[in-house]
Amino acid sequence: MKLSDYVAAFLAEQGIRHVFAVSGGAALHLIHSVADTPGLTYVCPMHEQAGAMAADAYARVTNKLGAAVATSGPGATNLLTGVCCAYYDSVPVLFITGQVSTFRNKGDTGVRQIGFQETDSVDLFRSVTKYVVRVDQPECIRYELEKACHLATSGRPGPVLVDIPDNVQRAQIDPETLDGYVLPLPATPVTTTADQIAHCLELVRGAERPVLVLGWGVHLAGAGALALEVAERLGLPIAPTWAIADAVPHDHPLHIGTFGTHGTRHANFAVQNADLILSVGSRLDTKATGTPPATFARGAKKVVVDIDPCELNKFARYDLHIDLPIASDAGAFLRALNTAPSRPPVSAWLERIADWKSRYPVCPDEYYSESEVNPYVFAKTLSRHLGEGEQIFLDTGCTLAWVMQAFEFKRGQRLFHDWNNTAMGWAVPACVGASLALDRRPVVCVTGDGSLQMNIQELATVVRHKLPVKIFLLNNHGHGMIQQTQEQWLGSKYHASSVEGGLTDPDYLAVARAYGFPVHNLTRAADVSDRIAAVLAADGPQFCNVEIPAHHRVLPQVKFGRPNEDTEPLLPRDEFLSNMIVKAMDVSVAPLPAVPHPPSALPKAA
């Protein structure tokens, strides 16, 4: 059989049903073979970056391999951002790129390129994949595909890339004679010891103000429900990172809320005043710890569970002491912990957390009195309209922060984002991959005007496949989070982040209509609930432009250099100190103005 036919059959055997492919001369044999293979369908995004992101989301919602195909040169380079999204979030995706024929390869000639659109994909992708290889010998194809897929799905998962020259794709092979990949002997399981569990439980029993931090690794381990059981068994209030906020219903008595530099004020008070942090499946990046990391929960004993020893070893470099580092799969650790005797929560600690929640709500009543659409009111209202089991996809920037602070999760809901690469433009192509993976199930997309522009061409893909993607565009006519940074550090000059500073601002309703979307426009606070309900109830693709006044910012937010408990807008110093159980750091710096000037009030850029 032709080698490209073997590749397509291999994909089908992995349970992959959709392959995201952009045509190109060096990928045609692969695409034609996919087309001719029963059980496989190719889907044509308008850009390879979008194809990579769609495959990434396909893997996230199915917990299986996703797949994308691209041609050589610019086809491969266009994949790169989407590959990074999968790599930094440990998502298993098989990327296959075409390459120039082996007899046109530059080899050791010293020149930059011989074959048309020749690019060394192996070196290009080496640092952002678990495995990358160019298959120069046809008889190696089975071995390399099996090895790549094993590495993608084992241990800490991640993307892999197999680069196949054009003449190798066309080669005739006998599958019966191909050598397969021999699985290595099972490694010593990355799991906990009895002593570690005993030490952890001793710390839990001795804590008066414990907090359980959960991270994306808990989802990767399929242990979201188990984590909730452990929290209930041990009486641990839960502060989820954004990536697993959907695992904890907002009305659960142990739910605190999201924390970190863009978290909620009440959750940051809880985490920063804790006397024990038990972190499972979170790498505790600087968005979680604040900067410098040594300011994170500085009065607490810290137990950190991560499958990657390198993640545990990094903390010493940043002067963050971990009392009990545990190299373990999150699921294995939680299963071991779930055998411990039950322990009721500390009632005084829960009451203190409830008091912080009451005094510092994310969406206070006065937000509802505004005549224009407040982004926090929109996010909270959207959450009330969405039922259990809904799938929500977010883009980055203010859109992400507003939703993550205000959204109230119900049981069974799932929220997806490329949490660590957090690329603008991820959400729309991700919805394409997810809806197809879920048999054309409706999915909800919340994006911003800056993010939408990065992959706006994928509106065509949604319409072409008649996918029931409900797109809400939070349109503040600029890059709001960048403007917030410019207010903090650069004199409120909105270069390259506002229309006055150089951005274009098209008529998004007209663009969406031109692509074939039914469109909705939301401009008044009084219409938020009814318009959201109408979009969700309508059949097929829907596009809703949500006008957000340009002055809205992510509040609260931690300014660089302050500890996480001291969020902007800064509280009066006596009020702030009254909330601190652990010793406060230097808080003498005068607060910045809480209300920024809207971009329209600034002079235009040259």
N, C-alpha and C positions, 0 to 999 in steps of 0.2 A: 504494500500500500504506500501511498504518498505520505511523506513524513508529516506534512501539515494536517492530513486527515487523522493521523495518529494523535497529534496534539489535541485536535478538537474532540476526538473520542475520549481522550484522557480527561479533559475538562468535564465532559458529561458524566464520567464515572465518579467525579468528585462531588456530584450533586449540584453543580452549577447549571442554571437554566438560562441565564442571560449573560452575554459577554458584551461589554461596552467597547465599541471599536470605531475608530476614525480611519478612513481609507488612506492609502498611500502606497506607492509602488513597491516598497519592501515589505508590506503587510498583506498584499492581496491574496496570496495563496492561503494564509491563515484565515482570513475573513471568509473566503469562498468555502473553505473546509468547515468552518463553523456553520455557514448557511446550509451545507449539505448533510449535517449531522443531526439525526433525530434527537429531539429533546433539548436542543440548543437553539437559541435565538440571538442574533446580534442586534444591538441597539446602537443607533448612531447619534451620539451627542454632537454638538457643533464645535467642540474644542476638546483636545486631549486632556487638558486639565480637568474639565468637567467630567470626562469619562473616568478618570482616576478617582475623582470624588464620588461619583455614582457607585463605582465598584467598592469603595471604602464603606459607604453607607449600606450597600447590599450585604456586606459581611457583618456589619454591626447589628443589623436587625435580624439576620438569620443565624448568627453565631457559627457561620460556615465561611468557606472561602468566597471571596469576590474575585472577579477577573476582568481585565481590560487589555486591549490590544492596540498598539500604535506602530506607526512606521518608523523608519530610522531618522536620525538627525533631528529636525525640529519637532517631529512627532514624538520622539522620545523625550526631548528636553521639555516639551509642554506638559508631560506627565509629572514633572518633578514636584511641584507644589502638592499635588494630590498624594503622591507617594509619601511625602513628609507627613501629611495629615495622618496616614495610616501608621507610619513608623513611630511617631511620638506618642500615639495613643495605643500602640501594641495591637493593631488590627491586622488579621491575616488576609492578605490580598495577593493574588498571583498576577503579576504584570508580565506581558509578553510583548517584546518589541521585535520588529523586523530589522535586519541589518544588511548592509551591502554584501554582495557575494564574496566568498572567501578569497577569490582570485582578484578582487578589487580592493582588498584590505590593505591599508597603508603599511601594516607590519612594522618592521624596524628600519624603514627607509628614511625616517627623520622628517618626512614632510607632514603637513597638517592633515591632508586629506587626499585620497585617490578616488575612491568610489563616490558617486553622486549622493549627497546628503550623508556622508559617512561621519559618524560621531562615536567616540569610544564610550558606549553606554556603561560598560563595566566599571570604569573608573568614575564616571559621573555619578552613579547610584550607590557606590560601595558604602558610603558613610550613612546612608538613610534606608538601608535594607538589611534584613537578616542574612540574605544570601543573594548574590548576583553572579551570573555566569553567561558566557557566550558559548553556544554549542557549535563548534566548528566541525565536529565529526558526527554524521547522521546516526551512527550506531550508539552514541551516548545519550540520545534523546530521552529514553525511558529512565535511565539512571538520574539524569539531571532534573527531570520533572518530578520524579518521586522524592528526590532529596529536597528540592525546593519546597514542595508541599509539606513534607514532614517538618522542616525547619520553621515554616510559616505558622504552623499550628501547635507546635510543642513548646514547652517551657514558657517563657515570656513571648507571646505571639508577635507577629509583625509581617510586613510585606516582603516579597521576594520578586526578583526580576530575572527572566530568562530571555536572552537576546539570541535570535536565530537568523543567520544569514539567509539571503534569498535562495541561493542554490541548495542550501541544506533543507530548506522548506520543501523544495521540489524533488528532493532525492527519494528514490524508491528504497523501502526498508522491509525486512521480514520481521514482524513483531515477535515471532516465536524465538528468534535468535538474540533478541536484545537483552542485555544484562540489566537487572533491576538494582535498585538501591537497597542495600542490606541495612536494616535498622541497627544502630549502635546498641550495645548493651545498655539496659536502663541505667540512667545515672542514679546516684544516691538521691532519694526523694528530698526535695527541699521542704522540710516540715519542722514542726516544733519538737522539742524534747519535753519530757515530763517535768524536768526542773524548770524550764522556761515557763510552762503553763502554771506551775505552782508559784513561781515568783510573781508572775503577772496577777494571779488571783490574790496573792498576799497584798499587792499594791492596791488592787481594787477594793478589797475589804477594809483597808486602812484609809481610804480616801473619803473626804467629806464633800469635795466638790469635783467629782469626776466628769469627764467629757469623752465620749466615744466619737472619734473622727473617722469617717468612712470615705474611701476614695474609689476611683474608677476601677482599680484592681479587684474590688469586690464584685462589680458587674462582670468583669472578664472571667472571674471564677464562677459565675452563675450563682452567687451567694447573697444576693440582695435580701431575699426573704429570711435566710438564715441569720444575717446580721441583725435584722430586727428582732428575731427570737433571742439572740444573745443579749441584746440591749435590754429586753424585757426581763430576761432571767437574772441579769446582774444589776438591774436598776440604773442603767447608764444613759443619761441624756445624750442625744445624738446631734452632732454638728456635722452635716455632710458637706463635702466639697461639691462644687457645682456639678461635677460629672456623675454624681450619684444622688443628687437631691431628689430625683424622682422615686427613689426607693423608700422614702419616708413620708407617709401621708402628713399633710400639714396639720391635721387635727390630732395626730398621735400625741399622747401625753408626754412622751419623752423627746419630742421634736423641738430642737432649739431654733434652727435656721442656718442659712449659709453665712460663712465667716470669711475673713481675709481682707485684702486691701480693697476689694469691691463688694464685701459682704455687708450684712446688716449690722447696725450699731448694737442691738441687743445680743446678737450671737457673738460679736467680738468681745463684749464685756464678759460673757460667760466663758469663752475660751481663754481669754487673757487672765481671768481670775481663777481658773481651775487649779486644783492641787494635784490632778492626775490627768494626763492626756494619753488615751489609748488610741493610736492611729493604725488603722488597718487598710492596706491597699492604696494608700496615698503616698506620693513621693514628697509631699510637703514642699512644694516649690515656693518661690518667693512671693507669689500671689497669695499663698496660704499663710506664710510665716510673717510677711512684712520684711522690711529691710532696715537695719541688719537682721538676719535671721535669729541672732541671739536674743532679740527682744520678744520672741514668740513664747507665750505661756511660760514666762521666766520663773514663776513660782511653782511650777508643776513638775512632778516626776513624769517622765516620758517613756512610753513603750511604743515602739514603731515596728510594724510588721510589713515586710516587703519581700517579694519573690526575688528581687535583684539585689545581691549583696553590695553592688556598687552604689545603689541608692542609699543604703545604710551607711556606707563608709564616707559618703560625701559630707555628712554633717559636721564632722570634726574640723574640716577645712574652713567651715563658716562659723566656727565657735558656737555651735548649737549642740549642747550635751544631750545625748540620748542615754537614759538610764538602763533600758533593756531593749537592745536591737534584736529583732528576730527575723531571720531569713526563712520565709515560709510562703507558700501559696496562701492567699487570703482565705479561701474556702477551707483548706486543711486546718488552719489555725482556728477559725470560727467553729468548726466541728469539734475540735478538742475542747474549746472553751465552753461549748454548749452542754457539756456533761457536768459542769460545776453545780454545786447546790445553789438554789435561788437566793437572791438577796434583794430586799426591797430598795427602791430609790431613796435617797436622802431627801426627806420632805422639805427641810429648810432650804436646801439648794434648789429644788424645783420651784419653790415659792419665790426665791430671789430671781430666778430666770423669768418666771411669769411676770414679775414686777417690771423687769427691764423690757419685756415684750409690750406690756401695757403702756409704759411711759414713752417708748421710742418705736412706734409703729412705722413700718415701711411706707404705708399709704395712709397718712392721717386724714381725718374727715375734711379738712379744708381743701384737700386736693379735688374733692368731688364738687366743690362749689365753683370751680373754674369754668369759664364759658368755652374755652378751647380744650382740645384733647390733651390730658396729662398722661405721659407714657406709663406711669405707675398705675393709674386708674385703668388704662387700657389693658395692661398685663394682668391685673387682678381680675378684671371683668372677663377677659378671655379664659382665664383658668376656671371661672365659675360656669362658663358655657360648655367647656369641654368635658366629656364624660370619661368614665373609667376605661382604660385600655387604649386611649388615644395616643398617637405618635406625633411628637412635635419636633421640628427641626429649626435651629436657630443659627443666625449669622452673628458675627462678632461686633465689637464696639459697644456703643451705648445700648443698642438693641439687646445684646446678650446680658449686660449688667442689669438693665431695667427688669427684664423678665426673670432673671435668676433671683433678684431681690424680692420681687412682688408676687410671682406666680405661686399659687397654692395647689400643690400636687394632690391628686386623688390616687387611690390604690390602683395599681395596674397600668398607670400612665408611664410612658417612656419619653424622655427628652434626649435629643442627640445634638451634638456639636463636635467639631474637631478640637477637643479641649486644649491641647497643648501646642499645636501649630496655629490654631485659631485664625485661619485664612479668610480674608474677605472673599465672599462669593461662594462659600461652601454649600450653603443651605439649599439652593434651588436644584443643583445637580444631585445633591444627596437625596432630595425628595424623589427625584426620578428613580434612582436606584432602589430606594426603600419601597416606593409604591409598587414597582414591578416585583420586587422580592416578596411582597406581601399580597400578591395576586390582585393588584390594582386596588388595594384598600386606600380609602381617603387618608391623606396626611396633611398636617398643618405646617406651613412655613412662615416664620417671622424673620424678616430681613430688614436691612436699612438701605437707604439710597446709595451710600457709598459701596456697600457690599454687593447690592444687586447689579451695579454697573460692571463688576468684575466678571460676571458670567450671565449677563442679561440675555445673551443669545440662546440660553437654554430654555427660555420661555417657549421657543419654537419646539423644543423636544417634548416639553410637557403637552403642548397642544397636539403635536403630531401623533402622540400615543394616547391622547384623550385621557390622561391621567388625572384623577380627582385630587389635585394638589390645590389647597386653599392658601393663597399667598397674601400675607398682610405686610405691606411695606410701611415701616415707620419712617416717614419722610420728614426729616428736619432740615433738608436742603443744605447738607454739609456733613463734615466729619466731626460730630459733637464731642467724642472722647478726645480727639486730638486737640480740639479747641480748648477743652478743659485743661489739658496739659499745658497748652500755650498760655492760658490764664495764670497757671501756677508758676511758670518758669520763664516765659518769653514775652512778658509785657502785654498780653492779650492781643497780640498781632496774629491774625489768622491766615498766615501765608499757607497756601496749598491745602487749606481745610475748609474754605468757605467760597461762596460764589464770588464775593468781593476779592477773595484771595486767589482766584484763578480756576476754581472748579466750574464745570458746566452743570446745568440743572435742567435736564430735558423734561418734557411733559410725559410723565410715566404712564398716565392713563392712556394717552394717545399711543405710546409705544406698546403697551400691553394689548390694547385693542387691535393694533396692527398685526400683532402675532396671533390674534384670534381668541383672546381671553374676553369673557364677560367681565366688565369692570364695575367697581363700586368706589365711591369717594366718601371719606369720613372726615369731617372738618369740625363738628360741634360735639361738645361733651354730652349733650342731651341725647345724641344719636348712637353713642358707643355700643350700648347693649343690643339695641335693635339691629344695627348694621353688622355686628359680629354674628348674631344669630342668623341673619339672612345669608351671609357668606357661607357659613357652615352648613346650612340647610340646602343650599343650591347644589345641583348635580354638576359633575365634571369639574374642569379647571375653573378657578375663580381668582380674581385679582382685586385687592382692596388697597387703595392708597389712603394711608392714615396720616393726616397733617399734624405734625408735632411742632409746636413753636420752637424756634431755633435757640431760645435761651435755656431750654431745659438741659440739666446736667445729671450725672450720676451722683446722687447724694443719698446716703453718705458715701464717702470715699476717703481712703487714707493717702495723705500726701507722702511722697517718698521721704524717708528719714524719720517719720513718726512711727511709734508702735501702733499696732492694729487697734488698740482700744481707743485711740485718740483720733477719731474720724472727723472729717469736715462735712458740714460746717461745725467748727469747734464749739463745744459746749462752754458756757461760763465756767471758769476754773474751779470755783467752789462746788458747782454741780458735778463737774467731771470727777473731782477728787472724792466726792461722796459715793460714787459708784465703784471705787477701787477697793478691793479687798487686799490684793498684793500691793507692795510698795510701788507707787507711781514713779515714772521717770520724770526727767526735767520737763515741765509743762509751762514754762514761763514765756514761751514765744507767743507774741500777740497773734490772734487769729486773722486769717485773710478775709477779705470781703466775702460774704456768703452768697451774694447775688451778682453774677457776672453781667457785663454789658452784652446785649445781644449783638451778633455779628453785623447786623444791618446798621448799627450805630457807628461802625468803624469806617475810616477812610478806605477807599478801594486800593488794592495793591497796584503797583506800577505795572 
